Amino acid sequence: MTESELKESDDETRKWYSDYLDLMEHKRNPNYGRAQCFHCLLSPEGDDPIFIGINRLVAKGLEYMN
């Protein structure tokens, strides 16, 4: 494979992945959402003992601001 063919293949792969992510957001796929938000401090899925409960605290603070 030549260098230009590799670059073209990489570009096609990036385009496909971008289209896939757009589709997941459009379909509102809950598994995709959980995967995207897994490491977020607001995620209730977090099990780091340092951050347990911080999602509720931040959510209340955001609610107060509105």
PDB file of N, CA, C, O and CB in Angstrom:
ATOM      1  N   MET A   1       0.843  -1.172   0.000  1.00  0.00           N
ATOM      2  CA  MET A   1       0.000   0.000   0.000  1.00  0.00           C
ATOM      3  C   MET A   1       0.894   1.244   0.000  1.00  0.00           C
ATOM      4  O   MET A   1       1.885   1.310   0.728  1.00  0.00           O
ATOM      5  CB  MET A   1      -0.962  -0.007   1.222  1.00  0.00           C
ATOM      6  N   THR A   2       0.538   2.200  -0.805  1.00  0.00           N
ATOM      7  CA  THR A   2       1.339   3.425  -0.867  1.00  0.00           C
ATOM      8  C   THR A   2       0.926   4.366   0.253  1.00  0.00           C
ATOM      9  O   THR A   2      -0.095   4.169   0.911  1.00  0.00           O
ATOM     10  CB  THR A   2       1.183   4.120  -2.241  1.00  0.00           C
ATOM     11  N   GLU A   3       1.733   5.379   0.453  1.00  0.00           N
ATOM     12  CA  GLU A   3       1.455   6.351   1.511  1.00  0.00           C
ATOM     13  C   GLU A   3       0.139   7.084   1.251  1.00  0.00           C
ATOM     14  O   GLU A   3      -0.624   7.324   2.187  1.00  0.00           O
ATOM     15  CB  GLU A   3       2.608   7.362   1.625  1.00  0.00           C
ATOM     16  N   SER A   4      -0.135   7.437   0.011  1.00  0.00           N
ATOM     17  CA  SER A   4      -1.387   8.145  -0.297  1.00  0.00           C
ATOM     18  C   SER A   4      -2.595   7.239  -0.087  1.00  0.00           C
ATOM     19  O   SER A   4      -3.654   7.712   0.326  1.00  0.00           O
ATOM     20  CB  SER A   4      -1.369   8.667  -1.744  1.00  0.00           C
ATOM     21  N   GLU A   5      -2.452   5.934  -0.366  1.00  0.00           N
ATOM     22  CA  GLU A   5      -3.547   4.998  -0.116  1.00  0.00           C
ATOM     23  C   GLU A   5      -3.805   4.852   1.376  1.00  0.00           C
ATOM     24  O   GLU A   5      -4.956   4.744   1.796  1.00  0.00           O
ATOM     25  CB  GLU A   5      -3.236   3.631  -0.731  1.00  0.00           C
ATOM     26  N   LEU A   6      -2.751   4.849   2.177  1.00  0.00           N
ATOM     27  CA  LEU A   6      -2.907   4.775   3.633  1.00  0.00           C
ATOM     28  C   LEU A   6      -3.605   6.019   4.162  1.00  0.00           C
ATOM     29  O   LEU A   6      -4.490   5.929   5.013  1.00  0.00           O
ATOM     30  CB  LEU A   6      -1.540   4.604   4.318  1.00  0.00           C
ATOM     31  N   LYS A   7      -3.203   7.180   3.656  1.00  0.00           N
ATOM     32  CA  LYS A   7      -3.829   8.439   4.092  1.00  0.00           C
ATOM     33  C   LYS A   7      -5.306   8.448   3.719  1.00  0.00           C
ATOM     34  O   LYS A   7      -6.151   8.847   4.520  1.00  0.00           O
ATOM     35  CB  LYS A   7      -3.110   9.661   3.460  1.00  0.00           C
ATOM     36  N   GLU A   8      -5.615   8.008   2.501  1.00  0.00           N
ATOM     37  CA  GLU A   8      -7.002   7.946   2.056  1.00  0.00           C
ATOM     38  C   GLU A   8      -7.804   6.983   2.926  1.00  0.00           C
ATOM     39  O   GLU A   8      -8.946   7.275   3.284  1.00  0.00           O
ATOM     40  CB  GLU A   8      -7.074   7.519   0.583  1.00  0.00           C
ATOM     41  N   SER A   9      -7.225   5.858   3.263  1.00  0.00           N
ATOM     42  CA  SER A   9      -7.882   4.887   4.121  1.00  0.00           C
ATOM     43  C   SER A   9      -8.131   5.464   5.509  1.00  0.00           C
ATOM     44  O   SER A   9      -9.204   5.266   6.080  1.00  0.00           O
ATOM     45  CB  SER A   9      -7.047   3.615   4.220  1.00  0.00           C
ATOM     46  N   ASP A  10      -7.150   6.177   6.057  1.00  0.00           N
ATOM     47  CA  ASP A  10      -7.317   6.816   7.368  1.00  0.00           C
ATOM     48  C   ASP A  10      -8.423   7.865   7.325  1.00  0.00           C
ATOM     49  O   ASP A  10      -9.228   7.965   8.252  1.00  0.00           O
ATOM     50  CB  ASP A  10      -5.996   7.461   7.827  1.00  0.00           C
ATOM     51  N   ASP A  11      -8.461   8.643   6.251  1.00  0.00           N
ATOM     52  CA  ASP A  11      -9.503   9.657   6.107  1.00  0.00           C
ATOM     53  C   ASP A  11     -10.889   9.021   6.035  1.00  0.00           C
ATOM     54  O   ASP A  11     -11.839   9.515   6.643  1.00  0.00           O
ATOM     55  CB  ASP A  11      -9.248  10.504   4.857  1.00  0.00           C
ATOM     56  N   GLU A  12     -10.997   7.932   5.294  1.00  0.00           N
ATOM     57  CA  GLU A  12     -12.276   7.223   5.197  1.00  0.00           C
ATOM     58  C   GLU A  12     -12.686   6.652   6.549  1.00  0.00           C
ATOM     59  O   GLU A  12     -13.863   6.687   6.908  1.00  0.00           O
ATOM     60  CB  GLU A  12     -12.190   6.097   4.154  1.00  0.00           C
ATOM     61  N   THR A  13     -11.731   6.132   7.290  1.00  0.00           N
ATOM     62  CA  THR A  13     -12.023   5.580   8.618  1.00  0.00           C
ATOM     63  C   THR A  13     -12.508   6.678   9.550  1.00  0.00           C
ATOM     64  O   THR A  13     -13.489   6.492  10.270  1.00  0.00           O
ATOM     65  CB  THR A  13     -10.777   4.890   9.210  1.00  0.00           C
ATOM     66  N   ARG A  14     -11.829   7.819   9.545  1.00  0.00           N
ATOM     67  CA  ARG A  14     -12.252   8.950  10.389  1.00  0.00           C
ATOM     68  C   ARG A  14     -13.643   9.438  10.009  1.00  0.00           C
ATOM     69  O   ARG A  14     -14.448   9.752  10.886  1.00  0.00           O
ATOM     70  CB  ARG A  14     -11.250  10.106  10.277  1.00  0.00           C
ATOM     71  N   LYS A  15     -13.934   9.505   8.720  1.00  0.00           N
ATOM     72  CA  LYS A  15     -15.253   9.948   8.246  1.00  0.00           C
ATOM     73  C   LYS A  15     -16.318   8.952   8.704  1.00  0.00           C
ATOM     74  O   LYS A  15     -17.381   9.354   9.179  1.00  0.00           O
ATOM     75  CB  LYS A  15     -15.269  10.091   6.688  1.00  0.00           C
ATOM     76  N   TRP A  16     -16.035   7.649   8.561  1.00  0.00           N
ATOM     77  CA  TRP A  16     -17.001   6.645   8.981  1.00  0.00           C
ATOM     78  C   TRP A  16     -17.275   6.769  10.478  1.00  0.00           C
ATOM     79  O   TRP A  16     -18.429   6.719  10.901  1.00  0.00           O
ATOM     80  CB  TRP A  16     -16.496   5.233   8.640  1.00  0.00           C
ATOM     81  N   TYR A  17     -16.222   6.929  11.282  1.00  0.00           N
ATOM     82  CA  TYR A  17     -16.393   7.013  12.731  1.00  0.00           C
ATOM     83  C   TYR A  17     -17.165   8.273  13.115  1.00  0.00           C
ATOM     84  O   TYR A  17     -18.006   8.246  14.014  1.00  0.00           O
ATOM     85  CB  TYR A  17     -15.027   6.992  13.434  1.00  0.00           C
ATOM     86  N   SER A  18     -16.874   9.364  12.435  1.00  0.00           N
ATOM     87  CA  SER A  18     -17.598  10.606  12.695  1.00  0.00           C
ATOM     88  C   SER A  18     -19.080  10.440  12.366  1.00  0.00           C
ATOM     89  O   SER A  18     -19.942  10.877  13.127  1.00  0.00           O
ATOM     90  CB  SER A  18     -16.995  11.766  11.879  1.00  0.00           C
ATOM     91  N   ASP A  19     -19.369   9.813  11.237  1.00  0.00           N
ATOM     92  CA  ASP A  19     -20.763   9.555  10.865  1.00  0.00           C
ATOM     93  C   ASP A  19     -21.436   8.638  11.878  1.00  0.00           C
ATOM     94  O   ASP A  19     -22.607   8.829  12.207  1.00  0.00           O
ATOM     95  CB  ASP A  19     -20.839   8.935   9.462  1.00  0.00           C
ATOM     96  N   TYR A  20     -20.704   7.646  12.372  1.00  0.00           N
ATOM     97  CA  TYR A  20     -21.243   6.728  13.373  1.00  0.00           C
ATOM     98  C   TYR A  20     -21.605   7.477  14.660  1.00  0.00           C
ATOM     99  O   TYR A  20     -22.676   7.259  15.227  1.00  0.00           O
ATOM    100  CB  TYR A  20     -20.228   5.608  13.675  1.00  0.00           C
ATOM    101  N   LEU A  21     -20.718   8.352  15.115  1.00  0.00           N
ATOM    102  CA  LEU A  21     -20.998   9.120  16.330  1.00  0.00           C
ATOM    103  C   LEU A  21     -22.202  10.032  16.130  1.00  0.00           C
ATOM    104  O   LEU A  21     -23.033  10.168  17.028  1.00  0.00           O
ATOM    105  CB  LEU A  21     -19.770   9.949  16.737  1.00  0.00           C
ATOM    106  N   ASP A  22     -22.301  10.651  14.972  1.00  0.00           N
ATOM    107  CA  ASP A  22     -23.471  11.484  14.667  1.00  0.00           C
ATOM    108  C   ASP A  22     -24.756  10.660  14.721  1.00  0.00           C
ATOM    109  O   ASP A  22     -25.769  11.117  15.251  1.00  0.00           O
ATOM    110  CB  ASP A  22     -23.320  12.136  13.280  1.00  0.00           C
ATOM    111  N   LEU A  23     -24.712   9.448  14.172  1.00  0.00           N
ATOM    112  CA  LEU A  23     -25.888   8.575  14.200  1.00  0.00           C
ATOM    113  C   LEU A  23     -26.266   8.219  15.633  1.00  0.00           C
ATOM    114  O   LEU A  23     -27.444   8.249  15.988  1.00  0.00           O
ATOM    115  CB  LEU A  23     -25.629   7.295  13.389  1.00  0.00           C
ATOM    116  N   MET A  24     -25.282   7.884  16.454  1.00  0.00           N
ATOM    117  CA  MET A  24     -25.563   7.521  17.845  1.00  0.00           C
ATOM    118  C   MET A  24     -26.192   8.695  18.594  1.00  0.00           C
ATOM    119  O   MET A  24     -27.110   8.501  19.390  1.00  0.00           O
ATOM    120  CB  MET A  24     -24.272   7.068  18.556  1.00  0.00           C
ATOM    121  N   GLU A  25     -25.705   9.905  18.343  1.00  0.00           N
ATOM    122  CA  GLU A  25     -26.297  11.074  18.990  1.00  0.00           C
ATOM    123  C   GLU A  25     -27.711  11.312  18.464  1.00  0.00           C
ATOM    124  O   GLU A  25     -28.609  11.662  19.230  1.00  0.00           O
ATOM    125  CB  GLU A  25     -25.421  12.323  18.762  1.00  0.00           C
ATOM    126  N   HIS A  26     -27.909  11.126  17.170  1.00  0.00           N
ATOM    127  CA  HIS A  26     -29.226  11.326  16.574  1.00  0.00           C
ATOM    128  C   HIS A  26     -30.232  10.316  17.119  1.00  0.00           C
ATOM    129  O   HIS A  26     -31.376  10.672  17.403  1.00  0.00           O
ATOM    130  CB  HIS A  26     -29.141  11.219  15.048  1.00  0.00           C
ATOM    131  N   LYS A  27     -29.820   9.073  17.265  1.00  0.00           N
ATOM    132  CA  LYS A  27     -30.704   8.014  17.766  1.00  0.00           C
ATOM    133  C   LYS A  27     -30.854   8.062  19.279  1.00  0.00           C
ATOM    134  O   LYS A  27     -31.719   7.390  19.842  1.00  0.00           O
ATOM    135  CB  LYS A  27     -30.177   6.651  17.349  1.00  0.00           C
ATOM    136  N   ARG A  28     -30.015   8.854  19.937  1.00  0.00           N
ATOM    137  CA  ARG A  28     -30.030   8.960  21.405  1.00  0.00           C
ATOM    138  C   ARG A  28     -29.858   7.590  22.047  1.00  0.00           C
ATOM    139  O   ARG A  28     -30.614   7.189  22.932  1.00  0.00           O
ATOM    140  CB  ARG A  28     -31.343   9.610  21.891  1.00  0.00           C
ATOM    141  N   ASN A  29     -28.858   6.901  21.577  1.00  0.00           N
ATOM    142  CA  ASN A  29     -28.550   5.559  22.050  1.00  0.00           C
ATOM    143  C   ASN A  29     -28.067   5.629  23.501  1.00  0.00           C
ATOM    144  O   ASN A  29     -27.032   6.242  23.761  1.00  0.00           O
ATOM    145  CB  ASN A  29     -27.482   4.886  21.143  1.00  0.00           C
ATOM    146  N   PRO A  30     -28.786   5.018  24.459  1.00  0.00           N
ATOM    147  CA  PRO A  30     -28.389   5.107  25.866  1.00  0.00           C
ATOM    148  C   PRO A  30     -27.025   4.480  26.156  1.00  0.00           C
ATOM    149  O   PRO A  30     -26.303   4.961  27.029  1.00  0.00           O
ATOM    150  CB  PRO A  30     -29.430   4.446  26.724  1.00  0.00           C
ATOM    151  N   ASN A  31     -26.667   3.431  25.450  1.00  0.00           N
ATOM    152  CA  ASN A  31     -25.354   2.821  25.668  1.00  0.00           C
ATOM    153  C   ASN A  31     -24.242   3.765  25.247  1.00  0.00           C
ATOM    154  O   ASN A  31     -23.215   3.858  25.920  1.00  0.00           O
ATOM    155  CB  ASN A  31     -25.240   1.500  24.901  1.00  0.00           C
ATOM    156  N   TYR A  32     -24.439   4.467  24.137  1.00  0.00           N
ATOM    157  CA  TYR A  32     -23.456   5.449  23.677  1.00  0.00           C
ATOM    158  C   TYR A  32     -23.341   6.588  24.700  1.00  0.00           C
ATOM    159  O   TYR A  32     -22.240   7.028  25.027  1.00  0.00           O
ATOM    160  CB  TYR A  32     -23.850   6.007  22.276  1.00  0.00           C
ATOM    161  N   GLY A  33     -24.465   7.046  25.186  1.00  0.00           N
ATOM    162  CA  GLY A  33     -24.453   8.123  26.180  1.00  0.00           C
ATOM    163  C   GLY A  33     -23.721   7.715  27.448  1.00  0.00           C
ATOM    164  O   GLY A  33     -22.934   8.490  27.993  1.00  0.00           O
ATOM    165  N   ARG A  34     -23.978   6.500  27.918  1.00  0.00           N
ATOM    166  CA  ARG A  34     -23.287   6.023  29.119  1.00  0.00           C
ATOM    167  C   ARG A  34     -21.782   5.921  28.878  1.00  0.00           C
ATOM    168  O   ARG A  34     -20.984   6.260  29.752  1.00  0.00           O
ATOM    169  CB  ARG A  34     -23.847   4.658  29.553  1.00  0.00           C
ATOM    170  N   ALA A  35     -21.402   5.455  27.699  1.00  0.00           N
ATOM    171  CA  ALA A  35     -19.973   5.322  27.380  1.00  0.00           C
ATOM    172  C   ALA A  35     -19.302   6.695  27.318  1.00  0.00           C
ATOM    173  O   ALA A  35     -18.170   6.853  27.774  1.00  0.00           O
ATOM    174  CB  ALA A  35     -19.784   4.577  26.036  1.00  0.00           C
ATOM    175  N   GLN A  36     -19.994   7.684  26.759  1.00  0.00           N
ATOM    176  CA  GLN A  36     -19.425   9.027  26.641  1.00  0.00           C
ATOM    177  C   GLN A  36     -19.290   9.697  28.009  1.00  0.00           C
ATOM    178  O   GLN A  36     -18.338  10.442  28.246  1.00  0.00           O
ATOM    179  CB  GLN A  36     -20.292   9.892  25.718  1.00  0.00           C
ATOM    180  N   CYS A  37     -20.232   9.435  28.900  1.00  0.00           N
ATOM    181  CA  CYS A  37     -20.271  10.142  30.183  1.00  0.00           C
ATOM    182  C   CYS A  37     -19.677   9.346  31.341  1.00  0.00           C
ATOM    183  O   CYS A  37     -19.732   9.796  32.486  1.00  0.00           O
ATOM    184  CB  CYS A  37     -21.687  10.503  30.513  1.00  0.00           C
ATOM    185  N   PHE A  38     -19.113   8.175  31.065  1.00  0.00           N
ATOM    186  CA  PHE A  38     -18.656   7.295  32.131  1.00  0.00           C
ATOM    187  C   PHE A  38     -17.648   7.972  33.061  1.00  0.00           C
ATOM    188  O   PHE A  38     -17.719   7.782  34.275  1.00  0.00           O
ATOM    189  CB  PHE A  38     -18.044   6.052  31.537  1.00  0.00           C
ATOM    190  N   HIS A  39     -16.718   8.752  32.524  1.00  0.00           N
ATOM    191  CA  HIS A  39     -15.678   9.359  33.342  1.00  0.00           C
ATOM    192  C   HIS A  39     -16.020  10.776  33.808  1.00  0.00           C
ATOM    193  O   HIS A  39     -15.191  11.440  34.429  1.00  0.00           O
ATOM    194  CB  HIS A  39     -14.391   9.383  32.576  1.00  0.00           C
ATOM    195  N   CYS A  40     -17.211  11.230  33.515  1.00  0.00           N
ATOM    196  CA  CYS A  40     -17.633  12.571  33.913  1.00  0.00           C
ATOM    197  C   CYS A  40     -17.930  12.589  35.420  1.00  0.00           C
ATOM    198  O   CYS A  40     -18.448  11.613  35.964  1.00  0.00           O
ATOM    199  CB  CYS A  40     -18.884  13.022  33.096  1.00  0.00           C
ATOM    200  N   LEU A  41     -17.608  13.677  36.075  1.00  0.00           N
ATOM    201  CA  LEU A  41     -17.894  13.788  37.512  1.00  0.00           C
ATOM    202  C   LEU A  41     -19.388  13.722  37.805  1.00  0.00           C
ATOM    203  O   LEU A  41     -19.785  13.337  38.905  1.00  0.00           O
ATOM    204  CB  LEU A  41     -17.322  15.089  38.062  1.00  0.00           C
ATOM    205  N   LEU A  42     -20.221  14.093  36.836  1.00  0.00           N
ATOM    206  CA  LEU A  42     -21.664  14.064  37.058  1.00  0.00           C
ATOM    207  C   LEU A  42     -22.263  12.676  36.850  1.00  0.00           C
ATOM    208  O   LEU A  42     -23.441  12.466  37.138  1.00  0.00           O
ATOM    209  CB  LEU A  42     -22.343  15.049  36.138  1.00  0.00           C
ATOM    210  N   SER A  43     -21.482  11.740  36.364  1.00  0.00           N
ATOM    211  CA  SER A  43     -21.993  10.405  36.086  1.00  0.00           C
ATOM    212  C   SER A  43     -22.262   9.644  37.380  1.00  0.00           C
ATOM    213  O   SER A  43     -21.382   9.549  38.236  1.00  0.00           O
ATOM    214  CB  SER A  43     -21.008   9.630  35.212  1.00  0.00           C
ATOM    215  N   PRO A  44     -23.469   9.101  37.531  1.00  0.00           N
ATOM    216  CA  PRO A  44     -23.758   8.284  38.718  1.00  0.00           C
ATOM    217  C   PRO A  44     -23.061   6.926  38.675  1.00  0.00           C
ATOM    218  O   PRO A  44     -23.089   6.188  39.660  1.00  0.00           O
ATOM    219  CB  PRO A  44     -25.259   8.079  38.855  1.00  0.00           C
ATOM    220  N   GLU A  45     -22.437   6.589  37.548  1.00  0.00           N
ATOM    221  CA  GLU A  45     -21.753   5.310  37.402  1.00  0.00           C
ATOM    222  C   GLU A  45     -20.369   5.308  38.059  1.00  0.00           C
ATOM    223  O   GLU A  45     -19.784   4.246  38.270  1.00  0.00           O
ATOM    224  CB  GLU A  45     -21.622   4.964  35.934  1.00  0.00           C
ATOM    225  N   GLY A  46     -19.855   6.476  38.377  1.00  0.00           N
ATOM    226  CA  GLY A  46     -18.515   6.563  38.958  1.00  0.00           C
ATOM    227  C   GLY A  46     -18.436   5.870  40.304  1.00  0.00           C
ATOM    228  O   GLY A  46     -19.362   5.977  41.109  1.00  0.00           O
ATOM    229  N   ASP A  47     -17.354   5.165  40.561  1.00  0.00           N
ATOM    230  CA  ASP A  47     -17.223   4.462  41.829  1.00  0.00           C
ATOM    231  C   ASP A  47     -15.943   4.848  42.558  1.00  0.00           C
ATOM    232  O   ASP A  47     -15.518   4.152  43.480  1.00  0.00           O
ATOM    233  CB  ASP A  47     -17.257   2.964  41.600  1.00  0.00           C
ATOM    234  N   ASP A  48     -15.332   5.947  42.152  1.00  0.00           N
ATOM    235  CA  ASP A  48     -14.128   6.421  42.817  1.00  0.00           C
ATOM    236  C   ASP A  48     -14.533   6.963  44.191  1.00  0.00           C
ATOM    237  O   ASP A  48     -15.360   7.872  44.260  1.00  0.00           O
ATOM    238  CB  ASP A  48     -13.395   7.519  41.959  1.00  0.00           C
ATOM    239  N   PRO A  49     -13.979   6.437  45.279  1.00  0.00           N
ATOM    240  CA  PRO A  49     -14.408   6.854  46.614  1.00  0.00           C
ATOM    241  C   PRO A  49     -14.223   8.348  46.875  1.00  0.00           C
ATOM    242  O   PRO A  49     -14.928   8.923  47.703  1.00  0.00           O
ATOM    243  CB  PRO A  49     -13.653   6.073  47.649  1.00  0.00           C
ATOM    244  N   ILE A  50     -13.296   8.968  46.187  1.00  0.00           N
ATOM    245  CA  ILE A  50     -13.088  10.406  46.380  1.00  0.00           C
ATOM    246  C   ILE A  50     -14.283  11.195  45.866  1.00  0.00           C
ATOM    247  O   ILE A  50     -14.620  12.238  46.427  1.00  0.00           O
ATOM    248  CB  ILE A  50     -11.805  10.868  45.670  1.00  0.00           C
ATOM    249  N   PHE A  51     -14.928  10.714  44.809  1.00  0.00           N
ATOM    250  CA  PHE A  51     -15.978  11.479  44.154  1.00  0.00           C
ATOM    251  C   PHE A  51     -17.384  10.951  44.392  1.00  0.00           C
ATOM    252  O   PHE A  51     -18.325  11.432  43.762  1.00  0.00           O
ATOM    253  CB  PHE A  51     -15.719  11.515  42.704  1.00  0.00           C
ATOM    254  N   ILE A  52     -17.558   9.979  45.280  1.00  0.00           N
ATOM    255  CA  ILE A  52     -18.898   9.442  45.524  1.00  0.00           C
ATOM    256  C   ILE A  52     -19.798  10.567  46.028  1.00  0.00           C
ATOM    257  O   ILE A  52     -19.479  11.251  47.000  1.00  0.00           O
ATOM    258  CB  ILE A  52     -18.856   8.264  46.550  1.00  0.00           C
ATOM    259  N   GLY A  53     -20.910  10.739  45.357  1.00  0.00           N
ATOM    260  CA  GLY A  53     -21.892  11.755  45.746  1.00  0.00           C
ATOM    261  C   GLY A  53     -21.643  13.118  45.159  1.00  0.00           C
ATOM    262  O   GLY A  53     -22.511  13.985  45.265  1.00  0.00           O
ATOM    263  N   ILE A  54     -20.497  13.356  44.543  1.00  0.00           N
ATOM    264  CA  ILE A  54     -20.221  14.686  44.010  1.00  0.00           C
ATOM    265  C   ILE A  54     -21.168  15.020  42.866  1.00  0.00           C
ATOM    266  O   ILE A  54     -21.477  16.189  42.636  1.00  0.00           O
ATOM    267  CB  ILE A  54     -18.770  14.782  43.538  1.00  0.00           C
ATOM    268  N   ASN A  55     -21.634  13.992  42.142  1.00  0.00           N
ATOM    269  CA  ASN A  55     -22.554  14.255  41.039  1.00  0.00           C
ATOM    270  C   ASN A  55     -23.842  14.898  41.547  1.00  0.00           C
ATOM    271  O   ASN A  55     -24.376  15.805  40.909  1.00  0.00           O
ATOM    272  CB  ASN A  55     -22.871  12.956  40.283  1.00  0.00           C
ATOM    273  N   ARG A  56     -24.340  14.437  42.684  1.00  0.00           N
ATOM    274  CA  ARG A  56     -25.559  15.037  43.251  1.00  0.00           C
ATOM    275  C   ARG A  56     -25.303  16.464  43.721  1.00  0.00           C
ATOM    276  O   ARG A  56     -26.143  17.345  43.537  1.00  0.00           O
ATOM    277  CB  ARG A  56     -26.084  14.187  44.423  1.00  0.00           C
ATOM    278  N   LEU A  57     -24.154  16.687  44.320  1.00  0.00           N
ATOM    279  CA  LEU A  57     -23.806  18.018  44.800  1.00  0.00           C
ATOM    280  C   LEU A  57     -23.694  19.007  43.638  1.00  0.00           C
ATOM    281  O   LEU A  57     -24.229  20.114  43.711  1.00  0.00           O
ATOM    282  CB  LEU A  57     -22.490  17.972  45.587  1.00  0.00           C
ATOM    283  N   VAL A  58     -23.014  18.619  42.587  1.00  0.00           N
ATOM    284  CA  VAL A  58     -22.860  19.496  41.422  1.00  0.00           C
ATOM    285  C   VAL A  58     -24.212  19.721  40.753  1.00  0.00           C
ATOM    286  O   VAL A  58     -24.520  20.842  40.347  1.00  0.00           O
ATOM    287  CB  VAL A  58     -21.853  18.895  40.412  1.00  0.00           C
ATOM    288  N   ALA A  59     -25.024  18.666  40.633  1.00  0.00           N
ATOM    289  CA  ALA A  59     -26.345  18.808  40.009  1.00  0.00           C
ATOM    290  C   ALA A  59     -27.208  19.776  40.790  1.00  0.00           C
ATOM    291  O   ALA A  59     -27.931  20.577  40.198  1.00  0.00           O
ATOM    292  CB  ALA A  59     -27.045  17.450  39.906  1.00  0.00           C
ATOM    293  N   LYS A  60     -27.143  19.713  42.140  1.00  0.00           N
ATOM    294  CA  LYS A  60     -27.927  20.655  42.963  1.00  0.00           C
ATOM    295  C   LYS A  60     -27.420  22.083  42.764  1.00  0.00           C
ATOM    296  O   LYS A  60     -28.208  23.027  42.701  1.00  0.00           O
ATOM    297  CB  LYS A  60     -27.853  20.266  44.468  1.00  0.00           C
ATOM    298  N   GLY A  61     -26.098  22.232  42.668  1.00  0.00           N
ATOM    299  CA  GLY A  61     -25.542  23.561  42.427  1.00  0.00           C
ATOM    300  C   GLY A  61     -25.974  24.132  41.088  1.00  0.00           C
ATOM    301  O   GLY A  61     -26.276  25.320  40.978  1.00  0.00           O
ATOM    302  N   LEU A  62     -26.001  23.282  40.074  1.00  0.00           N
ATOM    303  CA  LEU A  62     -26.441  23.727  38.752  1.00  0.00           C
ATOM    304  C   LEU A  62     -27.922  24.061  38.754  1.00  0.00           C
ATOM    305  O   LEU A  62     -28.352  25.019  38.112  1.00  0.00           O
ATOM    306  CB  LEU A  62     -26.147  22.657  37.702  1.00  0.00           C
ATOM    307  N   GLU A  63     -28.699  23.268  39.476  1.00  0.00           N
ATOM    308  CA  GLU A  63     -30.125  23.530  39.576  1.00  0.00           C
ATOM    309  C   GLU A  63     -30.376  24.862  40.276  1.00  0.00           C
ATOM    310  O   GLU A  63     -31.267  25.618  39.887  1.00  0.00           O
ATOM    311  CB  GLU A  63     -30.827  22.391  40.324  1.00  0.00           C
ATOM    312  N   TYR A  64     -29.592  25.142  41.301  1.00  0.00           N
ATOM    313  CA  TYR A  64     -29.719  26.399  42.052  1.00  0.00           C
ATOM    314  C   TYR A  64     -29.415  27.599  41.150  1.00  0.00           C
ATOM    315  O   TYR A  64     -30.060  28.642  41.255  1.00  0.00           O
ATOM    316  CB  TYR A  64     -28.769  26.397  43.276  1.00  0.00           C
ATOM    317  N   MET A  65     -28.429  27.439  40.265  1.00  0.00           N
ATOM    318  CA  MET A  65     -28.031  28.535  39.387  1.00  0.00           C
ATOM    319  C   MET A  65     -29.125  28.881  38.370  1.00  0.00           C
ATOM    320  O   MET A  65     -29.225  30.023  37.922  1.00  0.00           O
ATOM    321  CB  MET A  65     -26.740  28.175  38.659  1.00  0.00           C
ATOM    322  N   ASN A  66     -29.941  27.889  38.011  1.00  0.00           N
ATOM    323  CA  ASN A  66     -31.012  28.153  37.042  1.00  0.00           C
ATOM    324  C   ASN A  66     -32.137  28.776  37.761  1.00  0.00           C
ATOM    325  O   ASN A  66     -33.160  29.091  37.153  1.00  0.00           O
ATOM    326  CB  ASN A  66     -31.476  26.881  36.318  1.00  0.00           C
TER     327      ASN A  66
END
